[in-house]
Amino acid sequence: MRVPIQVALIPFLALFVFHLYHRHYSLEDLKAEWRWEMLFLICFFLMLDVRFVNPTISYAEKFMDHAFLASVMRNPVVPPLDPWFAGGSLNVYYYLGYWMFGCLGIVTGVPSNIAFNLALPTIFSLAAINLYAIGTLLLEKFRWLPLIVLFIPNPSFFYQLAQGKALNTVLWDSTRTITNTINEYPLFSFIWGDVHAHVVSQFNQVFLIFLLLFAYKRWEFLESRGKWLLCIFCALSLGSMPLFNTWDVLIYAPITLIFGALIIWRGRANAGGILSWWNLVTVPPLAILCYLPFYIQLKTNTGGLSIVHIPSNPLEFLLVNGLFIAIFIAFLWRDILQRPYLLLAVIPFVLTGYVAAAIAVVPLIYFIARKDHIITEILAIIGLFILIFCEIFYLKDNMGDTYFRMNTIFKCYLPAWIILGTAAFSMVGKWLSESRWIPDISARNTAVVTATVVVILFVIPFVIPFNLNYGTGTLDGLAYLENSHAGDAKAVAWLRTLEGDERIVEAEGGDYTYYSRVSSFTGIPAIIGMPFHEYMWRGDDTGWFSTRPGDIKSIYQEPEKTVMLMKKYNTTLLYIGDAERERYQVNISATGLEKIYSAGGTEIYRLTG
């Protein structure tokens, strides 16, 4: 509708003034909540610390992430324009995370190259707040333990470190432990620094987990208004998942239904009958209605299920998930000794070659066999089931035979890590709270230990080389261009000042390269960028996969076709820098073009007429 984004601030300002007028903000109330504010600020500045020493938009998925963010901030329409497919929009990708941070950038006046480095600290601190909320809900003491989910690497990290590998190598290799897959964990994701969909969605995942746990523990004690508010929050969180990261909803929609069914089953004999739980039934339709316009526009595709024909190596599986399984076994060892015959459940998995799945079946079967399930056990069952599912099934995509289940492991293991970690460390917290061997620590000593840990965490990014030799000491993700690509640095800065509906021609050189950098850094759509990414999202029904790169080559090398092909894609600007001269034998005609920029070896032309 092209309503200014700033208009969205009006409801928040109105609410603030309303509560201020009625004196709902008291100093006593604010003092009572200081732990939450302090936790948010510590986590925010801790991750800002990491971004400060590793800020560059220069490798992995960062070109893509900034391209989408810059596109939203340049032209905030729904769906946003695709910066790598002139004439197309981002309705082929889950873009809500980029939209959210792009809008924050617009209303605060923070440019995209800096907003990029403020996004991850925001996500990290929001996730931390929700994990602490879970600890507060489930534990009497040691409420901070669920936060460990964000701060620990997997066992493979320590295994490879013990082999003498360099830290940077270990960090990467630990997320490629299971052959031909990606098995990231939150700490890696935030240090690596991609503002990617699977990272942005983490705060929302933890938020929904908290809401479901809260509903399970408190439902019968809530009044009607509280139940409705809780259902609305669940719907807002669940409904947004396909737009943050579509894979998440495939996991969390069933989980939401499971928790709803458990609450209904537990309350079926209550005096209130159906009136005590019918609100829960409204969550799925509310989740869809809240975001219906986005669903109608979204055109993402998920392939069908198929059977895994090359399961995970058991050792590799344990090097990724072994910590959580070990914690579960430690809590179940009495059950295992009392009923060893339940171990027979692993035989079908072992005989069919799914040994890694059999490992996860051991704690799963004993958790299920318990008569009374505490809430952390329910979480553990769900997380273990995800691991087993990923060993037997995968979702088809176009990644080829070698990497046939890379995306399934990639997109399912992060939610599994969050769920399993929350369950495991909550169990540890409960055990520590009940243990007679743990002495009480005074508030003063607790404060000293906490302050020491925080200081150490703040120092670590400056001691360990997180910058990967790309540049450091700023929050400007494009500052490194001044030294490595001075011509592009000035031209990009100039292009970012242009307003209006522009499209640009620039060199295309495949995925994960420096080509397509102008569209990435400015948000101005190019004819094609990162072709395989676009192929994964769009397919190739019209034959664009070969046509568009070929047309770009002709624009630069065949002067008689330059203007004609630029008009074909409604492009207005032609960019000639070092990358274009390296990629093509540049030979353009001055007819129909006007030079509007020339500095540092870079030229920009505008299509006349």
N, C-alpha and C positions, 0 to 999 in steps of 0.2 A: 504493500500500500504506500510505500515510500514516506511513511511518517517518521520524523526524526527520532533516532534512537534515544535521545535525551528525554523524550516524553515518558519513557518507561520509568524514570526516576520519580515521577509525580506521586504515584501511590505510596512509595516508600517515604517520601518527604511528608506526605499528608499523615501517614501513620505516626511518624516521628513527632510531628507537631501535636497531634491528638494526645499521645501519651505524655508528652512534655507538659501540655496544658493541664492534664488531669493528675500531674505529679506522680506518674507511675515509675519514674526513674529516681530512685533514692540512693543516696551514697551508701547506705547500709546494704542494699541489695547488690550494688556494684562490687562492694568489698567482698561480699559472700561468694562472688563468682570469679575471684581473682585467679584461681588455679586454671580455669579454662582459658582466660585471656593470656595468662603467662605461657601456658603450653602452646597456644596458637603462635604467639610471637616468637618463642624460642625455636619452634619447628620452622616457622616461616624464614627467620633470619639464618637458621642453620642451612637450609636448602639454598637460600640466597647466597650464602657463603660459597657453596659448591658452584652455583651458576657464575659467580663473580670470577672464579679461577678457571672456568670452562664455559665461556659465554657464546662461542662462535656458532653461527648458523652455516655449517661447512661440511658436514659428512652425515652418513646414514640417512635417516628419514627427515633430517632437519630442513632440507630444501623444500620438501613437500609440506611439512608442518607450517613453515613460515609462509609459503605460497598461499595456503588456504587462509591463514590468519590475515595476511596482507590483503587478500581479495575481499574478505569480509569488511575490513576497516576502510578499504577504498570505496566500496560500493555495497553498503549493508542492505541487500535485498534478500528475500527468501524465495527460492533457494539461492545461495551465493553463486557467483559466476565461477566457472572452472578456469583457473589461471593457466592450465596446461592443455586446454582444448577450446580454442576460440569458437564462440557460438554455442558452447555447452554450459551446463550448470552443474553444481555439486550435488544434484539429487541422486547421483550414482554412488555417493559415499556418505557415511554417517558423519555429519559435520557440526553437530550441536556444540561440541567442545570448542571448536574454533570460533563458532558464532558467539559463544558465551564470553570468551576472553577477548574477542574482537570488539564486542560491545563495551566491555569494561575499558578497553583501550580508547574507544571513541569518547565515552563520557568523562574519562579522566584526562584526556589529552595526551596520553602516553603513546608514542609511536610504536609500530608493530615490532621493530627490531629490539625494543626494550621490553614491551609487553610480553614478547616471546620468553624472556628470561624471568618474568614475574609470574608466569603461569604455573610452572612446576612447584615453586615454593608455596603457592596458594593451594594447589592440589594436595601437596604433601601435608601441610598443616591442617587442612580440613579432614583428611584421612586420619591424621593423628588424633584430632579432637573426637572423632567418632569411635576410634578404637579405645580411647580413654573412657568414653561414655559406656562402652561395652564392659570394660573393666569395672567401672563404678556400679553398673547394673548387676554384674555377676559375682563380684568379689567384695569381701569385707576389708581385706588388706591386699597389698601388692596390686592395686588397681592399674598400675602402669604396665604390668606384664604384657597385655595384648599389644602394646606399642612395639614390642620386639619384632613383630611381623614386618615392620617397615625398615628395621635396622640390621637384620642379619642376612648374610649370604647363604647359599645352599652348601651342603657338605662337600660338593665337588670343588668349591672354591678353596677350602682348606686342604683337600686332597692334592690339588694341583700346586698349591703354594708349597706343600711339603716336598714336591718334586723339584723345587728350585726354580720355577718359572717366574718371570717378571710379573709384577702386580697388574699392569695393564693387560698383559696376555691372559693372566688368570681370570680377571674380571670378565673378559669376553668369552674365553673358553668355557667358563663355568655355566654359561647360558646356552652352550652348544654341546652339552654333555651327552644327551640321548641322540644317537646318530641320525643325521639328516633332519633334525628338528630344532626348534627354538624353545628353550625352557627358561624364560626370564623370571626373575623375582623382583619385588618392588625396589630394593636397594639398588640393583643394577639399573633398572629403568630410570630412576631419578638421577643417578650419577651420570649415566650415558647421555641424558638430556634431550631425548626426542619428546616433543610435545605431541605425542601420537595418541590415537584414539584409545589404545589399550592402557595408556598411562593416565590420560585425563579421566577416564571412567572410574578409576580406583576409589576416589573419594565418595562417589555415588554408590559403589558396591558396598563399602563399609557402612554407609548411611542406611542402606536398605537392610543389611544384616542387623544393625542395631535396632531398627524399627521392628523387625520380625521377632527378635529376641525380647524386646520390650513388650510386644503384644502377647507373646507366649507366657511371659511371667506375670503380667499385670492386667490382662484382659478382664478377668472377673471383678477386679477392683475399680475399674474405670466406670464413670458415669457415661450416659449416652453421648454427651458432647465430646468427652475425651475419646470415646470409641470412633466417633465420626472424624475427628481431627487426625487420629492415627491412621484411619483408612485413607484419608485424603493424602497424607504424607506418603504412605506406601504407594498410592497410585501415581503421585507426582514422580517418585523415584523410579518405580518399575516402568512407567510409561516412557520415561526419557531414555531408557537403556538402548533401544534400537537406534536412537539418534546420537548417542555418545559412542557406542560400539555395539553393533547389532549382535555380535556373538554373545554378549553378556545376557541378553534377554532369553537366549536358548537355555541358559543355566538358571537364571534367577526367576523366570516365570514359573517353572516347575517347583522351585524352592518355596516361592510365595504360596503356591497352591498347597504344598505339603504342610507348611506352618498353619495355613488357614484350616486345613482338614484336621490337624492335630488339636487346634483350639476348639473346633466344632465337636470333635469326638469326645474331648474331655468335658465339654459343657453340655453334652446332649441330655443329661439327666437333671440339669439344674432347674430350679423352679421357673425361671424365666422362659425356658424352652427356646423356641426358634427366635423369639424377640431378643434374646441375649447375644445372638451371634450373626443375625442376618446381615448386619452392616458389612461383614467380611466378604460377602458375595459380591458386593458392589465394587471391590478393588479392581478386578480385571477390566470391566467395562469403563470405569472411571479412568484407568490408566490409558486406555485407547482414546477416549474422548478428549482428555487433556491435550493430546498432541495430534489429534486427527488430521489437521491440515498438513503437518509434516509427513505423516504416514502416507497420505494420498500422493504426495510429491515424490517420496523416496522410492528409488528403483534399485536398491541393492539386492543381490541374489546370493543365496546360500545353496550349495549343491546338496544332493541327496546323501543318505547314509550308505556306507560301504564297509566291508569287513577288512580289518587290518591283517595283511598277509605277512608282514615282517614286524613282530612285536618288539618292544624295547628289550635291550639287554638287561638282565636283572641287576647287575652291578651298577650300570648307568642309571637305572631307575632308582636305586637306593641312594646314589650320589646326589640325586635331585630331591627325593622325598623321604630319605631315610631318617632325618631328624624327627619329623612328625610321627612316623611309624614307630620309631624307638620310644617316644614319649607315650604313645598309646599302649604299646606292649608293656611298658613299665607299670601302667595303671591296670592292666588286664592280667598280670601274671598269675594272680590267685585264681581267676576264672579259668585260665588255660590249664593250670594244675588240677583243678576240680573236674573239668570236663574236657579232657584231651581228645575225646572222640570227635569233637566239633572240627578238629583239624582235617578230618576227612573231606571237608568241603573244598579243599584246595585241589584235590585229586583231578577232577575234570579239567581244571585250568592247566595243571602241569602236563597232563596227558595230551592235551591239544596244543601245547607249546607256548601257552601264555603264562610263563613263570612269573613275570613281573606282576601281572594281575593277581596271581596266586598269593604273592607277598602281601598285597593290599587286602585280600580277602580274609586273611588271618585276623587282624583287629576288627574288621567289619563284621564278621560272623559272630564274634564274641560280644561286640557292642549290641548287635541286634538281639542276641540271645538273653540279654539282661531283662529282668522283669520290669523294673522301673527305670525309665530313661531320664537322666538329668539333661538339661538343655545343651550342655557342651557335648554330650554324647550324640545327640541328634545332629549337631553341626559336624562332628567327626564322621558320622555315618554318611552324610551328604558329600563331604569332601572326598572320602575314600571311594564312594561310588563314582564320582567324577573321574578319579584316576583309573579305576577299572574300566569304565566306559571308554576312555581314551586308548586303552590297550586293545580293545576288541573292535571298536568302531571308529570311523573317521568321516568327516564331511568332505565330499568331493569338491575339488576346485581345479584350476588350470595350472597348478604348480608342477605337473609332470610326474613321472613314475618314481623318480629318486626322492623327491620331497613331497610325496603324496599325502602325508599327514602332518607336514610342518605347521600349517596354519591351525589345525585342530589342537595340536599340543600347545602351540604358542598361545592361542586365545583361551584355551580351557585351563591351562596350568596356572595362570595368574589368579583367576578366581579360586581355584583349588588351593593355592598357596595361602590366600587370604582367609579362606574358610577353615582349612586345616590348622593354620597358625593360630587363628583366634581360638579355636577349640583347644588346641594343645596347650597354649600358654595360659589359658583360663583354668585348665585342669591343674597345671603346675601352681598357679596362684592359689587355687583352693587347697591344694596339698600343703603348700607353705603356710597358709593361714591356719590350718588345723594342726600343723606339726608342733610337737613339744620341743623340738630341737632348735627351733629358730627363736633366738632371743628378741625381745622387744627393743626397738631402736628409738631413741628419743627424737623428738621433733627437731632439735638442734642438730643432732648428728645426721638425720635424714636430709636436712637442708644443706649441710656441708658436703655430703656425698653427692647430692643432686647437682650442686653448683660445680663440683669437681668434674663430674661426668659431662656436664654441658660445656665447660671450658675446653675439655679435651676434644669434644666433638667439633667445636668451632675451630680448633687449631688444626685438626687432621687435614682438611682440604688444602691448607697452605704447606703442609709437610709432604703429603703424598701427591705425586704429579698427576692430577686429574685432567689437566688441560690438553693432554695428548698432542702437545706441540703445535696447537692451532692458534694460540693466542690467549691472553689472560688479562686480568686487572680491569674489567669494565663490565657493565651490564648491556652494552651495545653489541648485539650479535653480529653486526656488520662492520665493526671497527677494524677487524683484521684485513679488510679489503684495501685499506690505505697502504699497507705494506706489500701485500701479495698481488693485488690487482688494482693498482692506483687509477688506471683509466676507467675501469668499471665503477670504482668507488664514487668518483665525481659524477659520472653519467647517471648512476642509479640514484644518487642523492637528488640530482636535477629532475629525473623522471618522477620521483616520489612527490614532487611539488605540483605535478600536473593534475588537473581535475577533469571530470567529464568522461565520456565513454570512449576509451582508447583501446586499441588492440595492437600488438607489436609482433614484428617478425624478428626472430633471433635464431641462433644456431641450435640444432638438435643433435645430441650425441649419445643417445641411449640413457639408461637409468643409472643413478648413483654417480653421476659425473658433474663437472662444473658447468657443462652446457645447461641450458634452460634456467640459468641463474637470474637473468633479468626479470622474467615473469615471477620467479620465486621471491626476489627481493623487493619487487614493487607491487605485486598483485595485479599488474596489467596482463590480461590474457594473451598468450602466444598461440600460434597455430597448433603446435604440439610440443609437449614437454614430457619427459619420462614416459616414453611410449608404452613400455610393458605395464606400468602402473595403470595407465588408461585402458589398456587392453584387458586387464583383470577386471576393471570396473564396468567397461562398456561392451566388451566383445568386439567383433569386427564385421558386423553384418553389412556395412556399407563399403568395406574395403579401405577405410581410412588409414589403416595401419601401415600400408605401403604408400598410399597416395600423399598423405600430408608430409612425411619426411622428404619424399621426392619433389613435391612442390616447393618446399623450403630451399632445397638445393638449386632448383631452377630459378627461383627468385634471385639468388645470389650470383649464379653463374651464367644465366641466359638473359641478357638485358632486355631483349625483345619481349620476354614473358614477365618481367618484374612487376609492372603496374597491373597487368591483367590478373595475375595470381594474387596479388595483394587485395584487389577488389573482390576476388572470389571468396576470400575469407573475411571481408570487411575490415581488414587491418588498416590502421592509420599511420603507424610508425614502422620504420625500418632501422634496425640497430646493427652497426658494424663496429666490432671491437676485436681484440686479439683472438678470442675464441672463434669468431666467424672467419677470420683470415686463416686460422689454422685448419679449420674444418672444410672450407670451400675456397675455390679460386674466384675470389670476389671480383665481379665485373658487372656493375649496374649502370643503367642509363639515367642521365640527369633529367630526361624528359618525364614529366609527370611527378617529379619529386622535388622537394625543397629541403635543403639542409637547414636544420633548426638548432643543431648542437654540434660542436667540435672542440674537443679538449682531451689532452692526454692520449692521443692516438685513437680516440673513440669518436665515431660520427653517428648522428641520428638524423634521419630524413623523415619528412612528413609527406604523405600522399596529397597532392594538390587536387583542387576541384571536388 
